[in-house]
Amino acid sequence: MANFADRPQQTLYMSQQHVGIALTRAVGLLTEDPASDGALKRNDEGDCSIDQLCETIKAADPRLSYINRNHIIELYFKDTHRKIFITGYDSIRYKQVRYVQPPDILYFGTIDRMVAKMLQYGIKSHTKGYLKLYGTPELAASFAEKFVSGPEDRVTVLAIDAREAFASGLKFSTFKPDEYIVVRVDRDYIDRNYQWHA
């Protein structure tokens, strides 16, 4: 019986080779000088259209003529360096990851029914591959409000010992003031004595 770990990773592409080709093309286009001829059109924040990126890749490589915007979105999940950012419904950019030393304490917003599981297993994302931590409880609570689905859900903020996590090797990056990105938070760095409710 085949080992689950030996199975090829699921993909919308025709082959794993095509994933690598598309990722290389996408990164090349997203890092191209905006002033060069044929460069992707970007807005003031450096974002370009996912659809435009898709069409440009298709035009450049006949092997990828079948791809659509869902294939481009898949690249976000396949980019192990986490430098491709989908910033809106139809916008994408490539950023150099800038690792920083975080403040001693950061905050994570969630809803109360998730807290027990997080205290037991730590905090990780099953969709994006990264988490956002905030410099204030209020910012964390504001982030968590989107997870409220009914009157029984209460926004809860957890305190994270970012100083200790950083000292233990967890990498923090930031692109906005008071917002930090990490891959996951081990349960040992969650302050069990702190829970703030919005």
SESEDO-201827 format. One record per residue: y negated, z, x of N, C-alpha, C in turn; residue in three letters. Coordinates in steps of 0.1 Angstrom, whole numbers, plus 5000, padded with zeros to 4 digits. Last residue first. Example, Ala and Ser with C-alpha at 12.3 -4.5 7.8 and 13.67 -1.06 7.14 Angstrom:
% residues 2
<<5022 5071 5128> <5011 5071 5137> <5000 5079 5129> "SER">
<<5057 5078 5132> <5045 5078 5123> <5033 5078 5132> "ALA">
% end
This chain:
% residues 198
<<4584 5237 4862> <4571 5231 4857> <4569 5235 4843> "ALA">
<<4597 5263 4881> <4598 5255 4869> <4585 5250 4864> "HIS">
<<4613 5268 4912> <4600 5267 4905> <4601 5258 4893> "TRP">
<<4632 5288 4930> <4633 5277 4920> <4620 5278 4912> "GLN">
<<4646 5303 4958> <4634 5297 4952> <4637 5286 4942> "TYR">
<<4668 5312 4970> <4660 5322 4963> <4647 5317 4957> "ASN">
<<4681 5292 4983> <4687 5297 4970> <4679 5307 4963> "ARG">
<<4668 5265 4998> <4665 5279 4996> <4670 5284 4983> "ASP">
<<4689 5243 5014> <4683 5246 5002> <4681 5261 5000> "ILE">
<<4704 5239 5037> <4689 5239 5038> <4682 5240 5025> "TYR">
<<4730 5239 5030> <4726 5250 5038> <4711 5250 5040> "ASP">
<<4735 5214 5017> <4733 5226 5009> <4727 5238 5017> "ARG">
<<4717 5187 5032> <4728 5196 5032> <4725 5209 5024> "ASP">
<<4703 5159 5019> <4699 5173 5023> <4712 5182 5021> "VAL">
<<4699 5125 5031> <4705 5136 5022> <4700 5149 5027> "ARG">
<<4679 5109 5042> <4692 5103 5037> <4699 5113 5027> "VAL">
<<4645 5111 5033> <4656 5116 5041> <4669 5109 5035> "VAL">
<<4610 5109 5033> <4622 5103 5030> <4633 5108 5039> "ILE">
<<4581 5125 5019> <4590 5123 5030> <4604 5118 5025> "TYR">
<<4548 5128 5011> <4561 5123 5006> <4569 5119 5018> "GLU">
<<4522 5135 5020> <4530 5145 5013> <4543 5140 5006> "ASP">
<<4511 5101 5021> <4508 5115 5023> <4517 5124 5014> "PRO">
<<4538 5077 5027> <4527 5082 5019> <4524 5097 5022> "LYS">
<<4558 5074 5045> <4549 5062 5043> <4537 5066 5034> "PHE">
<<4581 5089 5067> <4570 5090 5057> <4562 5078 5057> "THR">
<<4612 5104 5075> <4602 5093 5076> <4592 5095 5065> "SER">
<<4634 5125 5093> <4624 5124 5082> <4615 5112 5085> "PHE">
<<4667 5132 5101> <4656 5124 5104> <4647 5123 5091> "LYS">
<<4684 5161 5112> <4680 5153 5101> <4667 5145 5103> "LEU">
<<4688 5179 5134> <4690 5164 5136> <4687 5156 5124> "GLY">
<<4681 5205 5133> <4696 5202 5133> <4699 5187 5134> "SER">
<<4654 5204 5130> <4660 5210 5142> <4675 5206 5144> "ALA">
<<4654 5196 5103> <4649 5187 5114> <4654 5191 5127> "PHE">
<<4663 5218 5090> <4671 5206 5089> <4667 5196 5100> "ALA">
<<4643 5237 5097> <4657 5239 5102> <4665 5226 5101> "GLU">
<<4621 5225 5084> <4621 5228 5098> <4635 5230 5104> "ARG">
<<4629 5224 5057> <4628 5211 5065> <4627 5214 5080> "ALA">
<<4644 5239 5035> <4640 5243 5048> <4640 5231 5057> "ASP">
<<4631 5233 5003> <4640 5228 5013> <4635 5233 5027> "ILE">
<<4631 5244 4970> <4625 5244 4983> <4635 5241 4993> "ALA">
<<4632 5226 4939> <4639 5234 4949> <4631 5233 4962> "LEU">
<<4621 5227 4906> <4618 5223 4919> <4625 5233 4929> "VAL">
<<4629 5213 4874> <4631 5224 4884> <4628 5219 4898> "THR">
<<4623 5206 4841> <4620 5202 4854> <4621 5215 4863> "VAL">
<<4648 5207 4817> <4636 5214 4822> <4635 5210 4837> "ARG">
<<4662 5194 4787> <4660 5192 4802> <4647 5199 4806> "ASP">
<<4661 5196 4760> <4669 5206 4767> <4667 5205 4783> "GLU">
<<4646 5175 4751> <4640 5188 4751> <4648 5198 4759> "PRO">
<<4655 5147 4773> <4655 5154 4761> <4648 5168 4762> "GLY">
<<4654 5137 4798> <4658 5128 4788> <4658 5134 4774> "SER">
<<4638 5136 4829> <4639 5143 4816> <4642 5134 4805> "VAL">
<<4633 5121 4851> <4647 5124 4848> <4649 5132 4835> "PHE">
<<4606 5120 4854> <4612 5108 4850> <4627 5110 4846> "LYS">
<<4599 5145 4866> <4597 5143 4851> <4603 5130 4846> "GLU">
<<4601 5145 4893> <4613 5149 4885> <4611 5146 4870> "ALA">
<<4575 5140 4902> <4586 5130 4905> <4598 5133 4895> "PHE">
<<4563 5163 4894> <4558 5151 4889> <4569 5140 4890> "SER">
<<4576 5181 4911> <4578 5182 4897> <4574 5169 4890> "ALA">
<<4566 5173 4936> <4580 5172 4933> <4583 5173 4918> "ALA">
<<4539 5179 4932> <4543 5166 4934> <4558 5164 4932> "LEU">
<<4541 5208 4930> <4536 5200 4919> <4540 5185 4920> "GLU">
<<4551 5217 4954> <4560 5218 4942> <4555 5209 4931> "PRO">
<<4543 5195 4982> <4539 5205 4972> <4549 5205 4960> "THR">
<<4555 5175 4997> <4548 5186 5004> <4543 5197 4995> "GLY">
<<4588 5164 4989> <4573 5164 4987> <4567 5176 4994> "TYR">
<<4613 5139 4994> <4609 5153 4994> <4594 5153 4994> "LEU">
<<4636 5115 4982> <4622 5118 4984> <4619 5133 4983> "LYS">
<<4665 5101 4997> <4658 5110 4988> <4644 5111 4991> "LEU">
<<4687 5072 4996> <4678 5081 5003> <4671 5090 4992> "TYR">
<<4703 5056 4982> <4707 5058 4995> <4697 5067 5003> "GLY">
<<4701 5049 4955> <4691 5043 4965> <4695 5045 4979> "LYS">
<<4724 5061 4942> <4719 5048 4939> <4711 5042 4950> "THR">
<<4730 5086 4947> <4741 5077 4946> <4737 5063 4942> "HIS">
<<4715 5108 4971> <4713 5098 4960> <4726 5089 4960> "SER">
<<4721 5144 4974> <4721 5130 4979> <4719 5120 4967> "LYS">
<<4722 5177 4983> <4715 5167 4975> <4716 5153 4982> "ILE">
<<4750 5200 4980> <4738 5194 4987> <4732 5184 4978> "GLY">
<<4770 5213 4966> <4773 5201 4974> <4762 5195 4982> "TYR">
<<4759 5236 4954> <4772 5236 4959> <4775 5225 4969> "GLN">
<<4733 5230 4947> <4735 5242 4955> <4749 5242 4961> "LEU">
<<4739 5208 4930> <4731 5206 4943> <4733 5218 4952> "MET">
<<4751 5220 4909> <4758 5210 4917> <4752 5208 4930> "LYS">
<<4729 5236 4899> <4742 5242 4904> <4750 5233 4913> "ALA">
<<4710 5216 4892> <4707 5225 4903> <4720 5231 4908> "VAL">
<<4711 5200 4870> <4717 5195 4882> <4717 5205 4893> "MET">
<<4698 5213 4849> <4713 5211 4848> <4719 5206 4860> "ARG">
<<4670 5211 4856> <4678 5224 4858> <4693 5222 4857> "ASP">
<<4662 5183 4875> <4662 5190 4862> <4672 5201 4864> "ILE">
<<4640 5181 4904> <4651 5176 4897> <4651 5183 4883> "THR">
<<4623 5177 4935> <4622 5179 4921> <4634 5173 4914> "GLY">
<<4619 5195 4965> <4627 5184 4958> <4627 5187 4943> "PHE">
<<4597 5201 4992> <4602 5204 4979> <4609 5192 4972> "TYR">
<<4596 5217 5024> <4594 5206 5015> <4600 5209 5002> "LEU">
<<4584 5236 5052> <4590 5236 5038> <4586 5224 5031> "ILE">
<<4573 5227 5076> <4584 5237 5076> <4592 5237 5063> "ASP">
<<4567 5191 5077> <4563 5205 5075> <4575 5215 5074> "PRO">
<<4586 5170 5100> <4581 5174 5087> <4574 5188 5087> "PRO">
<<4580 5146 5124> <4584 5160 5122> <4578 5165 5109> "GLN">
<<4591 5113 5117> <4581 5123 5119> <4587 5137 5119> "VAL">
<<4597 5078 5121> <4602 5091 5120> <4592 5102 5124> "TYR">
<<4592 5050 5105> <4585 5059 5114> <4590 5073 5112> "ARG">
<<4605 5018 5103> <4607 5032 5099> <4600 5041 5110> "VAL">
<<4587 4990 5094> <4593 4998 5105> <4594 5012 5101> "GLN">
<<4595 4973 5064> <4587 4983 5072> <4594 4988 5083> "LYS">
<<4592 4947 5043> <4599 4952 5054> <4590 4961 5062> "TYR">
<<4592 4943 5006> <4586 4943 5020> <4595 4948 5030> "ARG">
<<4588 4930 4973> <4597 4935 4984> <4589 4934 4997> "ILE">
<<4587 4928 4938> <4580 4928 4951> <4589 4935 4961> "SER">
<<4592 4928 4910> <4594 4916 4918> <4586 4916 4931> "ASP">
<<4591 4956 4904> <4601 4947 4897> <4603 4934 4905> "TYR">
<<4587 4972 4936> <4583 4969 4922> <4594 4960 4916> "GLY">
<<4596 4974 4962> <4585 4982 4958> <4580 4980 4944> "THR">
<<4622 4976 4982> <4619 4970 4970> <4608 4979 4963> "ILE">
<<4623 4974 5017> <4619 4982 5005> <4616 4973 4993> "PHE">
<<4642 4975 5045> <4639 4966 5034> <4635 4975 5022> "ILE">
<<4651 4994 5062> <4638 4989 5064> <4633 4979 5053> "LYS">
<<4677 5006 5066> <4668 5011 5055> <4653 5006 5058> "ARG">
<<4697 4998 5082> <4685 5004 5088> <4675 5009 5078> "HIS">
<<4715 4986 5065> <4718 4999 5071> <4707 5006 5078> "THR">
<<4712 4969 5038> <4704 4970 5050> <4706 4984 5055> "ASP">
<<4725 4968 5014> <4733 4964 5026> <4725 4966 5039> "LYS">
<<4706 4973 4995> <4716 4983 4997> <4725 4980 5009> "PHE">
<<4690 4950 4999> <4684 4964 5000> <4694 4974 5003> "TYR">
<<4707 4930 4992> <4703 4932 5006> <4697 4946 5009> "LEU">
<<4706 4930 4964> <4718 4936 4971> <4715 4939 4986> "GLU">
<<4683 4916 4959> <4683 4931 4957> <4695 4937 4964> "ILE">
<<4692 4891 4965> <4682 4897 4974> <4682 4912 4972> "ILE">
<<4710 4888 4944> <4715 4887 4958> <4705 4893 4967> "HIS">
<<4693 4887 4923> <4702 4899 4924> <4708 4899 4938> "ASN">
<<4679 4863 4925> <4672 4875 4929> <4681 4887 4930> "ARG">
<<4706 4842 4938> <4695 4845 4929> <4689 4858 4933> "ASN">
<<4723 4816 4957> <4718 4829 4955> <4707 4830 4944> "ILE">
<<4733 4790 4963> <4737 4796 4950> <4730 4810 4947> "TYR">
<<4726 4783 4988> <4719 4776 4977> <4722 4782 4964> "SER">
<<4735 4790 5013> <4731 4801 5004> <4724 4795 4992> "LEU">
<<4739 4768 5028> <4751 4777 5025> <4748 4787 5015> "ARG">
<<4714 4757 5033> <4722 4752 5022> <4735 4760 5018> "PRO">
<<4686 4774 5040> <4700 4774 5044> <4709 4769 5032> "ASP">
<<4660 4771 5031> <4662 4771 5045> <4677 4770 5049> "ALA">
<<4661 4774 5004> <4657 4761 5009> <4660 4760 5024> "ALA">
<<4670 4800 5001> <4679 4789 4996> <4675 4776 5002> "LYS">
<<4648 4814 5012> <4661 4814 5019> <4670 4803 5014> "ILE">
<<4629 4807 4992> <4627 4803 5006> <4640 4803 5014> "THR">
<<4639 4819 4969> <4638 4804 4970> <4636 4799 4984> "GLU">
<<4638 4846 4977> <4651 4840 4974> <4650 4825 4975> "CYS">
<<4610 4850 4980> <4619 4852 4992> <4633 4845 4989> "LEU">
<<4602 4845 4954> <4598 4836 4964> <4606 4837 4977> "GLN">
<<4615 4867 4941> <4618 4854 4937> <4614 4843 4948> "ASP">
<<4601 4888 4953> <4615 4887 4955> <4620 4873 4952> "ILE">
<<4569 4884 4968> <4577 4882 4956> <4592 4881 4960> "SER">
<<4557 4909 4991> <4559 4895 4986> <4568 4895 4975> "CYS">
<<4534 4933 5003> <4545 4929 4995> <4545 4914 4992> "ASP">
<<4511 4941 5017> <4522 4935 5025> <4534 4931 5017> "GLY">
<<4490 4950 5002> <4499 4960 5007> <4511 4955 5015> "GLU">
<<4478 4927 4992> <4471 4935 5002> <4480 4946 5008> "ASP">
<<4507 4904 4991> <4495 4910 4985> <4488 4919 4996> "ASN">
<<4517 4872 5006> <4518 4887 5005> <4505 4892 4998> "ARG">
<<4538 4845 5008> <4525 4850 5003> <4527 4865 5001> "LYS">
<<4556 4836 5038> <4556 4842 5024> <4542 4847 5020> "LEU">
<<4545 4808 5057> <4548 4822 5056> <4548 4826 5041> "ALA">
<<4537 4782 5063> <4549 4784 5055> <4553 4799 5053> "GLY">
<<4522 4791 5094> <4524 4781 5084> <4537 4784 5076> "ASP">
<<4511 4826 5097> <4518 4814 5102> <4520 4804 5090> "SER">
<<4500 4849 5088> <4491 4838 5091> <4498 4825 5095> "ALA">
<<4521 4868 5087> <4515 4862 5074> <4506 4850 5076> "PRO">
<<4548 4865 5108> <4533 4866 5108> <4528 4860 5095> "ASP">
<<4578 4879 5095> <4570 4868 5100> <4555 4870 5099> "GLU">
<<4593 4897 5083> <4586 4902 5094> <4578 4891 5101> "THR">
<<4605 4883 5062> <4597 4895 5058> <4589 4900 5070> "LEU">
<<4621 4864 5076> <4609 4860 5067> <4600 4871 5064> "LEU">
<<4639 4881 5089> <4631 4871 5097> <4619 4867 5089> "GLY">
<<4651 4893 5067> <4644 4901 5077> <4634 4892 5085> "VAL">
<<4664 4871 5056> <4654 4879 5048> <4645 4887 5058> "ALA">
<<4681 4862 5076> <4671 4853 5071> <4660 4861 5064> "ARG">
<<4698 4885 5077> <4691 4880 5089> <4679 4871 5085> "THR">
<<4708 4885 5051> <4701 4896 5056> <4692 4892 5068> "LEU">
<<4722 4860 5050> <4711 4863 5041> <4702 4874 5046> "ALA">
<<4742 4865 5070> <4733 4854 5071> <4720 4856 5063> "ILE">
<<4756 4887 5058> <4749 4888 5071> <4739 4877 5074> "GLY">
<<4765 4875 5035> <4756 4887 5034> <4749 4888 5047> "VAL">
<<4782 4855 5045> <4769 4851 5038> <4760 4863 5036> "HIS">
<<4802 4871 5054> <4794 4863 5064> <4781 4859 5058> "GLN">
<<4814 4880 5031> <4806 4889 5039> <4798 4882 5049> "GLN">
<<4809 4854 5005> <4816 4860 5016> <4808 4871 5023> "SER">
<<4794 4849 4983> <4807 4843 4984> <4815 4848 4996> "MET">
<<4778 4880 4970> <4778 4868 4979> <4793 4862 4979> "TYR">
<<4780 4903 4958> <4778 4892 4949> <4779 4878 4957> "LEU">
<<4806 4925 4969> <4794 4918 4971> <4793 4907 4961> "THR">
<<4824 4953 4982> <4821 4944 4971> <4807 4938 4973> "GLN">
<<4840 4953 5013> <4830 4958 5005> <4826 4948 4994> "GLN">
<<4876 4950 5015> <4863 4945 5018> <4852 4951 5008> "PRO">
<<4897 4978 5023> <4893 4968 5014> <4879 4963 5017> "ARG">
<<4902 4999 5039> <4904 4986 5045> <4900 4975 5036> "ASP">
<<4900 5022 5024> <4889 5020 5034> <4890 5006 5040> "ALA">
<<4923 5022 5009> <4911 5019 5002> <4900 5015 5012> "PHE">
<<4951 5006 5024> <4942 5017 5024> <4929 5013 5018> "ASN">
<<4978 4991 5006> <4966 4990 5014> <4957 5002 5013> "ALA">
<<5012 5000 5008> <5000 5000 5000> <4988 5000 5009> "MET">
% end
